[in-house]
């Protein structure tokens, strides 16, 4: 039963609009022309924009498994926010002939990678659909979304440009990840991995990526230095090490995972991080990329290999009404702090719901519905713009832990 049958007074006048789907059925678009309404199981405290750390009745030690609650992959919020930030590329009128040729030939092989944590760049390196990016772009995801450049420059992204990609290899040391898509758009040619050992200080290099959501942006600079066995740490707190190319090529968040190119369109590095100070930009060298591609298994750091698996558990529980049932304050990331709320009605005529703080700001921004209380999710609502109202809906297939389709919703 659709959640709308439970409570029709909430969110009337919502119209579903076209939205690029980046999940398990990537590429699907939906357009509806009739108002829709969505239900929320009633809980005294749980609502979008509400606080997670609410006082409860008594301590609880129940696990999500014991409660019969499957923990979904909460990627919809990140997808919605990432795509909302994107700005369509604009046609450049004043590129030099050489630079224009680099961009024109290389840009189709540069993809936008959308993961649970946001978005970055990637580069197609084989005709069978292999894409190299940074590990910190994909995080711990097993699947991410990728968007290829529209065939016509300046055109809006469409469903035909989007693909689902599997993360098939990881290297935590050099911060690299390998993705696989099933199909490459017609006419898109992969870029070759070059030889960074012959790259000279002072040589021209080019970067294409999506800085702060400005899609398929081209920048040019020079090699400042090549630093071997260089160590760094990023937000993932992992100790990385690789031969890196230091450049003055302007890069920003969103460029991560994109190619650093020489004049012959060879990939000489993967743009990876920014140093402290102006003009300090670093790319993992092509030699490290080649070594990574030659591996047949993941490479993990000692600290990550020894990390314990987290089990989602309840911290507190209390009885609620309308509908009558139990509300659980949950800890999903094992830091002993509440980040989600599960409401399980006594009657199966009402759906079980999970309210989640996906971005960690202490406010509920995502909610999932298990309409039959059978341990599988059916729909999800997301507040991607922070106004405490749902603006995107996701639909699950039976037994899957991530929506196969997302739709943008807009109030009339």
ABEGO torsion letter per residue (X at the ends): XBAAAABAABGBGBBBBBBBBABAABGBBBBBABBBBBBBBBBAABBBGBBABBBBABBBABBAAAAGBBBBBBAAAAAAAAAAABBBBBBBAABBAAAAAAAAAAAAABBBBBBAAEBBBBBBABAAGBBBBBAAAAEABABBBBBBBBABBGBBBBAAABBBBBBABBBAAAGBBBBBBABBBBGBBBBBBBBAAABBBGBBBBBBBBBGGBBGBBBBBBBABBBBGBBBBBAAGBBBBBBBBBBABBBBBGABGBBBBBAAGBBABBBABBBBEBGBBBBBBAAAAAAAAABABBBBBAAAAABBBBBBBBABBBBBBOBBEBBBBBBAAGAGBBABBBBBBABAABBBBBBBBAAGAGBBABBBBBAAGAGBBABBBBBAAGAGBBABBBBBBBGBABBABBBBBBBX
